[in-house]
Amino acid sequence: IDPLLVFGCSGGCALALLVFFVWLGLEAPSGLASRNPLKNVRRYFSQPRLTLAWILNFGRETWWVTIFNFGPWYLEEAGFPKTAAGDLQSSCTAMMFLTLGLGWVARRLGLRRFLAGAYLLVAVAMVGSALASGSPNLVWLAFLGSALGAVSLDTVAAVTFLRAVRPLERPQMSTVFSIYRDAASVVPPLFFSLLLSFFPLPAVFVATGIFLLVCSLLALELQRGAARLDELDRKHMRVAGEGADVHHHGEFVAAHARRHARGTSCRFDPAGDLLQKLVARGVAERVVDGLEAVEIDEEDRKAACAGRLGEALGKPFAQHV
C-alpha cells in the first residue's frame, strides 16, 4: 500500500471531522468561556490541587509513551524476537479489562493510598527492568508488572482532577487538564533523546522510574475526602447560570448542538476508543461515587460548618438590604 494513500485517508478523515464539528455549531455556556486561553492556563496552574492532578496524570501518561516507544527497542536488545514488541503492547493493553476490579480495590483502600501504591509499583518495575537487562524473562515480567500499576492509575487517576476542579470552572479547566496527553507525547521523548546521548538505553527506564517514584510521593499530598464546593461558588453558579445550560444539581453539562443534532456523543468516534469509553462509563462513575464517601477528615467538617455559619450570618444582612 502506498504510504501517501494511508496518510491521505487519515488527513481526509481529519478534515471531514473538522467540517462536521463546525457544522454542529456547539456553543459554550454564556459568561464562562474566555477569549484568551492563556488566562485559563494561568488560572489552572495557580491552583495547587489542579496542578498536582495534572502532574500525576502526566506521570501515568509518560509510562505509556515510554513503554510503547522504547519498550520494543529494549526487548530486541534483550534478545527477544521482533514479534515480542507486538506481544508486549497487546499484553499491556489487555490489562485494561482489569479496571473494574481495580476500581473496587481503590474504593476499599482510598484514593491516596491506591495511587501512591500504584505509582510505587510502576517505579520499582521500571527500575527493575533496567537492572535485569541481562535476563530477558525478568525484563518481560518487569514490564508486565509496570503495566498492572499503570492500568491501576488509568482507573482512578482522573478522579484527582474531578475532586479538585470547581464546577463553575470545569469547562475551561478540562481543556487545560487534557493537555497532559500532548505534553507527555513531546516532553519525555525529547528528554530521553538527550539522555541517550550520554547513557545506554536502560537509563530511560531508570529515569522514568525515578519520576514515577516522585509521583508516588506527590500522591500522598492529595487531600483526604471529596472536594467540597463552598457557598460562594454556589452563589456564583446561580448568577452565571442565567442564559446557560445549568442542570443536574447545579453542574454544567455539555453544550447542545445548535441544529439539534442527535447522537453526536457516540458516532464518528474511532473504533479504538471503544475500550476507553467502556472504562470511563463503567468505572469512573463508580469510583467517584465510592471515593466520595471515604476518608472525610476534620477539614471537610470545618468547611461545611463555616459555610452554614456564613449563610446564617448573611440572612440578617439580606433582610436589611
N, C-alpha and C positions, 0 to 999 in steps of 0.2 A: 504494500500500500504506500502510495506517495505521501511523505510527511506533510506536503502542502495541503493535501486533501484533509488530513486529520486536523491540522491547525485551522484550516479554512472552515470546517464544520464547527469547530469549537468557537471560533470568532463569530460565525454567523448566529450561533445559538445565544451568545452573549449579547449581540446586537438586538436580537429578537426580544430577549428578556428586558433590555433597556427600553425598547419601544413599548412593550406591554406595561412596564412599570409607569411610564409617562402617561399612557392611556388610562390607567386606573385613576390617576388624579388624587392620590392619597394626600390628605391634608392633616397637618399636625394640630393638636388642640390649641385654640387661640390663647395667646398670652403666655405660652410656655416656650416655644421654640426660639432660640437665639439666632440672630442672623450671623453672628460671629462664632464659629465653632471653637475658636481658641478660648473663649470665655468658659465654655463648658469643660474644656480640658483643665483650665486653671481651677475651676470650681471643684472638679472631681479630685484632683490631687492635693487640694487644700484640706481635704477631709481624711484624717489618718486611717479610719476604718475602711474607707473605699480604696485608699492607696494600698493597704495591706491585702485586701481582696484581690486587687489587680496583680500584685507581686506573686501571691500564692497561685493564681491561675496561670500566670506567665511561667511559673516554675513547672507546673504539670505539663503545659504545652511544650516546654523545652525538652522534656523527656521524649515525647512523641517525635519531635523533629530530629533529635539525636539518634534514636533507635532506628528510624526509617532511613536516615541519610548515611549514618556511619556504622550502624549495626551490620548490614550486609558486607560492607568492606572488612569489618573486623572478623566476621565469621570466615570469610575467604582466607584471610591471613592466618586464622587459627587452624586451617586445614579442612574446612567443610567444603563440600561441592557448591557450585554456584546456585543450585536449586534450593540450598538451605536458606537463602535470603527470602525467597517467597514463603517458605515454611515458617520462618520467624515472624514475618509480618502477619501472616494468616493466623498464627497462634496467638499473637498479641491482640489482634482484633477480635478473635473468637472469645476472648475472656470477657468481653463486654456483656455477654449473656449472663455473667455472674452479678450484674449490677443490682438486681432485685434482692438477692441475698446479702450483698454488701450494704445496701441501704438499710436492711433490717439490723445489721450489726452496728451501723452508725447511729441508729436511733437508740440502741441499748447503751453504747459507750458515750455518746455525746459528741458533738462536732469537733471540739478542741482535741480531745484525745484521739479520736479516729483519724483526723487529718495529720496530727503530729506523728502517729504511728505509721500511717501510710507513706508519708514523706520519708520517714526514717528507713522504712523497708526499701524504698526505691534507692535511696542514697547508699545504703550498705550493699545492695545488689549491684549497683553500677560500679562502685569501687571494687567489689569482689570480682566482677567480670574483668577488670583491668589487671588485677593481681593474678588471675587464673589464666593468663594469656597462653601459657604452655599446655593447658589441658582443655581441649575443645568441648568435652562434655560438661565440665564445670562452667565454662563460658555460656553454654546454652542454658543450663539451669539458672545461672545468674540473670540472664536476660528474661527468662520466664518469670522469675521471682520479682524482678523490677516491673514487669508488665502487670502482675497481680496488684502491686501497690499503685501503679499508675491508673489502672481501671478503678480502683477504690477511690482515688482522687477525683476521677471523672464523675463518680456517682454523686458526690456531695460538695465538691469544691465551689461550684457556683452559688451555693447557699450562703457563702460568706458575703457575696455581693447583695443578695436579696435581703439579708439581715441588715446590712449597713446603709443601703440606699433609702432615701426618703421617698415615699410615694409621689410627692409633688414633683420631684426631680427625676423620676425613673426614666422617662423617655430620653432625656438628654444624657443622663449618666450611663444608660445602657449602651449608647453609641460609643462613648469613651471606653467603657469597660471591654467591649468586644475587640478593641484594638490589640489586646494582648495576643491574639492569634497571629495577627500580621507581624507584630514585633518579634514574636518567638520564631517566625519564619525567616527573619532577617538578622537579628542581633546575634543569636548563638552561632549560626554558621560563619558569620563574619569574625567573631571572636575565635572560633575553632580554627579558622584558616590561619590566623596569626599564631595560634598556639602550636599548630602542626609545623610551623616554620622552625621551631626550636626543639620540639619534643616528638616522640613517636605517637602512633595512633591511640594507644591506651590512655594517654594523657587527656583525651577528650572525655572519656568516661569518668576519669578521676575528677575532672573539673565539674562535670555535670553532677556527680555525687556530692561534691562539696557544696555546690549551690543548693541542691535539694536538702542537704542537712541544715543549711541556714533557713530554708523554708520550713523545715520541721520545727525549729526553734521559734520562728515567727508565728507559726500556727498556735503556739501556746499563749500568744498575746491576744488571741481573739477573746472578746468579752463573753462572759457567761450569759446564757439565756438569750431569748429572742429580743431583737431590737424593738424598742417602743417608739412610736411617733408621739411627740409631745403635743400639748393642747394648742400651741401656737401654730404648728404645722397644720393641724386640723382646721383651724380658722382660715388660714391662707388657702387651704384646699377648697373650702366652700366659696371663697371670694374668686379664686382663679377658675373655678369650675363653671362660672357663668358663661354660657355660649360654647362650652367644651363638652366632650363626651366623658362624663364622670359617672360611673356606675359601680356596681359591685362593692358596696360598703365604702364608698369614698375613694376608690383607687381608679387610676386611669386605665382604660382598655385600649386596644388597638384602634387606630382611626378607621372610619368606614370609607369604603370606596365611593367616589363621587357619582359614579354611574351605577351604583348598587350592584357591582359585580359579585357573583357568588363563587364560593369555592376557592378564593384566592389563597387560602392558607394551606391547601393540600395539593393543588395541581401545579404542574410545571416545575416541580422540585426534582433535583437529581435523585435517581433511584438509590444512590449510595447513602443518602441521608435518612433512609427508612429506619435503620437500626438506631441512629441517633435520636430520631423522633420518638421511637418506641421507648427508649431510655428516658427521654425527657418527660413523656407523658406518664409512664408507668412508675417512675422512681422519684423524680424531682418533687412532685406534689406531695407524695407520701413522706419523703424525707423531711421536707419543710414542715409539714403538719406535725410530724413526730418530734422534730427538734424544737418546735415552738414550745413544747410542754416540758422540756428538760432544762435543768441547770438554771433555774430562775434564782438569781442571787439577790443580796440585800440592796444592791444598787438599783435594780429594777423596781423594787418595792418603794424605795425612797422617791424615785422618779414619778411613780404613779401617785404617791401621796402628795408630792409637790404640785402635780397637775390638778388634783382635786382641790388643793388649797388655793391655787391661783384662780380657779373657776369660782370658788366660793367668795374670794375677796373681790372678784370682778363684778359680781352681781350688784352689790350696793352702788358701785360707781356707775354701772349702766343705768340703774334706776334714776339716779340724779341727773344723768345726761338726758 
